[in-house]
């Protein structure tokens, strides 16, 4: 299945009130024709942004597009003054509201507080050479996961009020892992936030307790396989675990777990998942808009359950791997289908709670 990297994981953002400020129009730069998406973010059912690439004089260049009508139409905006991630730039985007947003990549973080009219490069105090993995925002706070260097090979969390670049680093950190495919998943939902670290198997995690990050024992930590996490509220979580890949587990295979107490405990769902096209160290993205609905990226398809994991069906079949899934409201969700994780591709949307998905035409 497609590998999840932090920042492209299965986060189910809660709709947030949109400030009364209208989106400034001076940042609009023209048509979104030819745009391909690598990352997408919505702050309401109607307003969203996507970051990716678009045709330019040298072939394809970094581009940002915006919609104010739930994806029916899009316009080009001013991107940060950098390149796409393959050029050492950025490949992720998140907005907290109509004004405050961030673009990030492996070693760059940019912030805008004027709806994209201007972008400022941001450094984490004390960590000038950080590698950024994931960024999510809720309840007026932006959270960022990063490592400082190879020598300081632990995953850390920084946070800031959304309206400023005043990041502080939590003293709680998580081992990254020394294997070939470590990945970090940051899931934020309202007042709840979780960090899941996987390197072939689940290594560890951290959880937001009030305003402090604390150590957290994630699901499937002894299942000898990878895991992914999704939350529909600060208390309701799903986890999918590829159990028994690197050692014994009971039961073996792709199984779903559910928590209704914010991740303090998880229960195994009795119904096994369909046979997923899993590749051992990696799992596809998952997202959950409610405690009874869960969607899973299974290779080039999307599987979904609408009865809390009791039964499953294929709701989308495409030609490229599903690399991102998320829901903005119980009815509206987004997905990205691309050749590989982080590469620009097709933006998909659902407006019926995940029962059907269609590609957006730019």
Secondary structure, 3 states (H helix, E strand, C coil): CCCCCCCCCCCCCCCCCCCCCCCCCCCEEEECCCCEEEEEEECCCCCEEEEEEEEECCEEEEEEEEECCCCCCCEEECCCCCCEHHHCCECEEEECCCCCEEEECCCCEEEECCCCCCCEECCECCECCCEEEEEEEECCEEEEEEECCCCCCEEEEEEEECCCCCCEEEEEEEECCCCCCEEEEEEEECCEEEEEEEECCEEEEEEEECCEEEEECCCCCCCCCCEEEEECCCCCEEEEEEECCCCCCCCCEEEEEEECCCCCCCEECCCCCCCCCCCCCCCCCEEEEECCEEEEEECCEEEEECCCCCCCEEEEECCCCEEEEEECCCCCEEEEEECCCCCCEEEEEECCCCCCCEECCC
